[in-house]
């Protein structure tokens, strides 16, 4: 019966505290535990819940104050810009968090992130100029891209704090960012009736928080764990971006497979949106996006667990503590399963009144779509934990064939299902893609672990 309560087992597995090691050499400590895994998970969960709730609140505000077309315009901006921005991220945060040996300095990560973000924004501008978009849609896409750019830079500072397991500081940043973003966007949409000005307010808020909060917290974290060797003088050079071409190319080559994989993951969720907009218009896209975002409640918990567990899983893996690695992974997968089941039951029994209350009556007419969306979301929870387990092994090249397979499945399903079954077809396309990701990820992880064990024994 104990196995039926994965959350309890998870708490038991993460009960051990890891004290921060104050390094005096400027090198990362061998066990850089700033907080216990339980504390990090708790902080990260609260931060993610608040932030995701406010992001969902943005869709609620748009649904209440505007029409499905404007919601669809905002969703289209996310569908176009997110894969591009995700590619530019190169998943540096995960690479930072698993950089146990201190292979690269933070200044190098920052330099690469600033470079790739600038390139990504130029690509967004090019897509808008070449695409068949109206002026109203084009400026919303550009505004969303700008906001995502500031978010991208904050993420690399989050990576530094995650590396030293100070998820509390990341959580506090998101707990400020979420409500403030919702307040600013809601106020501007209410005053102007236009989603564009709301997104401009979003971008402005994220920019201010980046420079007034995230940079300062990352600097404090770096000082705590890697104090400067000369009389405690923490020089600005440590936090100044390093644009050395040789370093940038080496890091890009290391991170590119994982970055492409991350972009493809984002593209996988965007593909049905693009097909909906093409076949059924921005109004239908707005309805589908509003329904799909509710599954983010589970994604929030999954992300909190995964981000908190990645540094610990990496230490288990590279210290050859394979039993602990497998135990923690199994607990994570069990929690993912129960979250998926809970989301599906919620949609079946409470979905219709919930949609009518928080959106508009026209949204509640699509409750069957909502159920299918929650099935797809539940599968993505399990796939996400498997991806985390692969990431900590630093076998980044496997992500490209993995996600190309998932993309192919989602695209073929979208081509076949969306013209015939509209929004239900879109939800089924996502579900088929996530199911494929689970199967292929499990196969890859099994092969990686088998190879690692052979190397350890040999």
Residue pairs with C-beta under 8 A, 6 or more apart in sequence:
2 8
2 9
3 9
3 334
6 331
6 334
6 335
6 337
6 338
7 335
7 338
9 331
9 334
10 305
10 331
10 332
10 335
11 38
13 324
13 327
13 328
13 331
14 36
14 37
14 38
14 41
14 309
14 312
14 328
15 36
15 38
16 36
16 37
17 33
17 35
17 36
17 38
17 39
18 31
18 33
18 34
18 35
18 36
18 37
18 165
19 33
20 29
20 32
20 33
20 34
20 35
20 164
20 165
20 224
20 225
21 29
21 30
21 31
21 32
21 33
21 225
22 29
22 224
22 225
22 227
23 29
23 225
23 226
23 227
24 227
24 229
25 229
26 226
26 227
26 228
26 229
27 102
27 226
28 99
28 100
28 101
28 102
28 163
28 164
28 225
28 226
29 225
30 100
31 315
32 163
32 164
32 165
32 225
32 311
33 165
33 311
34 40
34 164
34 165
34 166
34 221
34 224
34 225
35 43
35 165
35 166
35 167
35 168
37 165
37 308
37 309
37 312
39 167
39 168
40 165
40 166
40 167
40 168
40 308
41 167
41 304
41 305
41 308
41 309
43 167
43 168
43 170
43 171
43 172
44 167
44 170
44 171
44 303
44 304
44 305
44 307
44 308
45 300
45 301
45 304
45 305
46 171
46 175
47 167
47 170
47 171
47 172
47 173
47 174
47 175
47 304
48 171
48 174
48 300
48 301
48 303
48 304
49 300
49 301
49 304
50 174
50 175
50 178
50 179
51 174
51 175
51 177
51 178
51 300
52 178
52 296
52 297
52 299
52 300
53 178
53 300
54 178
54 179
54 181
54 182
55 178
55 181
55 182
55 293
55 296
56 293
56 294
56 296
56 297
57 182
57 186
58 181
58 182
58 185
58 186
58 198
58 202
59 71
59 74
59 289
59 290
59 293
60 358
60 359
61 182
61 185
61 186
61 189
62 70
62 71
62 74
62 189
62 195
62 198
63 71
63 286
63 290
63 358
63 359
63 360
63 363
64 359
64 360
65 186
65 189
65 190
65 193
66 189
66 193
66 195
67 283
67 286
68 282
68 283
68 284
68 286
68 287
68 362
69 281
69 282
69 283
69 286
70 194
70 195
70 286
71 195
71 285
71 286
71 287
71 289
71 290
72 277
72 281
72 282
72 283
72 284
72 285
72 286
72 287
72 289
73 136
73 137
73 140
73 195
73 282
73 286
74 140
74 144
74 195
74 199
74 286
74 289
75 273
75 285
75 286
75 288
75 289
76 137
76 140
76 141
76 273
76 274
76 277
76 282
76 285
77 137
77 140
77 141
77 143
77 144
77 145
77 199
78 144
78 270
78 289
79 270
79 273
79 274
79 277
80 124
80 127
80 131
80 141
80 144
80 270
80 274
81 124
81 141
81 144
81 145
81 148
82 148
82 266
82 270
83 263
83 264
83 266
83 267
83 270
84 120
84 123
84 124
84 127
84 145
84 263
85 117
85 120
85 124
85 145
85 148
85 149
85 151
85 152
86 259
86 262
86 263
86 265
86 266
87 116
87 120
87 259
87 260
87 262
87 263
88 113
88 116
88 117
88 119
88 120
88 152
88 259
89 113
89 116
89 152
89 155
89 259
89 262
90 112
90 113
90 116
90 251
90 252
90 255
90 256
90 258
90 259
90 262
91 255
91 258
91 259
91 261
91 262
91 391
91 396
92 109
92 112
92 113
92 155
92 156
92 159
92 255
93 155
93 156
93 158
93 159
93 162
94 159
94 258
94 310
94 391
95 109
95 159
95 254
95 255
95 258
95 394
95 396
96 106
96 109
96 156
96 159
96 160
96 162
96 163
97 159
97 162
97 163
97 307
97 310
97 311
97 314
98 310
98 311
98 314
98 391
98 392
98 394
99 163
100 314
100 315
100 318
104 247
104 251
105 238
105 242
106 160
106 218
106 222
106 238
106 239
107 237
107 238
107 239
107 240
107 241
107 242
108 242
108 244
108 247
108 248
108 251
109 156
109 159
109 160
109 251
110 156
110 239
110 240
110 241
110 242
111 241
111 242
111 243
111 244
111 247
111 248
112 247
112 248
112 251
112 252
112 255
113 152
113 153
113 155
113 156
114 153
114 241
114 243
115 243
115 248
116 252
117 149
117 152
117 153
120 145
120 149
120 152
121 145
121 146
121 149
124 141
124 142
124 145
125 142
125 145
127 141
128 138
128 141
128 142
131 138
133 141
136 196
137 282
139 196
140 195
140 196
140 199
143 196
143 199
143 200
143 202
143 203
144 199
146 203
147 199
147 202
147 203
147 206
150 203
150 206
150 207
150 210
151 206
153 210
154 173
154 206
154 209
154 210
154 214
157 210
157 214
157 215
157 217
157 218
158 170
158 173
158 214
158 218
160 218
160 221
160 222
161 167
161 169
161 170
161 217
161 218
161 221
162 170
162 307
162 310
162 311
163 311
164 221
164 224
164 225
165 311
166 221
167 307
167 308
169 217
169 220
169 221
172 217
173 209
173 213
173 214
173 217
176 209
176 213
177 205
177 206
177 209
180 205
180 209
181 202
181 205
181 206
184 198
184 201
184 202
184 204
184 205
185 198
185 199
185 201
185 202
186 198
187 201
188 197
188 198
188 200
188 201
189 195
189 197
189 198
191 197
192 198
215 239
218 239
219 234
219 239
222 234
222 238
222 239
223 234
226 238
227 234
228 234
228 235
228 238
254 396
255 396
257 396
257 397
257 398
257 399
257 400
258 391
258 396
258 399
260 399
260 400
260 403
261 396
261 399
261 400
261 402
261 403
262 399
264 399
264 400
264 403
264 404
264 406
264 407
265 387
265 403
265 406
267 407
268 403
268 406
268 407
268 410
268 430
268 433
268 437
269 292
269 430
271 407
271 410
271 411
271 414
271 429
272 288
272 410
272 414
272 418
272 426
272 427
272 429
272 430
273 285
273 288
273 289
273 426
275 414
275 415
275 418
275 426
275 429
276 284
276 285
276 288
276 418
276 422
276 423
276 426
277 285
279 418
279 419
279 422
280 418
280 422
280 423
284 422
284 423
287 362
287 363
287 366
287 423
288 369
288 373
288 423
288 426
288 427
290 359
290 363
291 355
291 363
291 366
291 369
291 370
291 373
291 423
292 373
292 377
292 427
292 430
294 370
294 373
294 374
295 343
295 373
295 374
295 376
295 377
295 378
295 380
296 377
297 343
298 339
298 340
298 342
298 343
298 377
298 378
298 381
299 377
299 380
299 381
299 384
301 335
301 339
302 336
302 339
302 381
302 384
302 385
303 384
305 332
305 335
305 385
306 332
306 384
306 385
306 388
309 328
309 332
309 388
310 388
310 391
310 392
312 328
313 325
313 328
313 329
313 388
313 389
313 392
314 392
315 321
316 322
316 324
316 325
316 328
317 325
317 392
317 393
317 452
320 456
322 449
322 452
322 453
322 456
329 385
329 389
332 385
332 388
333 382
333 385
333 386
336 378
336 381
336 382
336 384
336 385
337 378
337 381
337 382
339 378
339 381
340 375
340 377
340 378
340 379
340 381
340 382
341 378
343 374
343 377
343 378
344 371
344 374
344 375
344 378
346 354
346 374
347 367
347 370
347 371
347 373
347 374
348 371
351 364
351 367
351 370
351 371
352 364
352 367
353 364
355 363
355 364
355 366
355 367
355 370
356 363
356 364
366 423
368 424
369 423
369 424
369 426
369 427
372 424
372 427
372 428
372 431
373 427
373 430
375 427
375 431
376 427
376 428
376 430
376 431
376 433
376 434
379 431
379 434
379 435
379 437
379 438
380 430
380 434
380 437
382 438
383 434
383 437
383 438
383 441
386 437
386 438
386 441
386 442
386 445
387 399
387 437
387 441
389 445
390 398
390 399
390 441
390 444
390 445
390 448
393 448
393 449
393 452
395 444
395 448
398 444
398 448
402 437
402 440
402 441
402 444
403 437
405 436
405 440
406 433
406 434
406 436
406 437
406 440
407 433
409 432
409 433
409 436
410 429
410 430
410 432
410 433
413 425
413 428
413 429
413 432
413 433
414 425
414 426
414 429
416 425
417 424
417 425
417 426
417 428
417 429
418 425
418 426
418 429
419 425
421 428
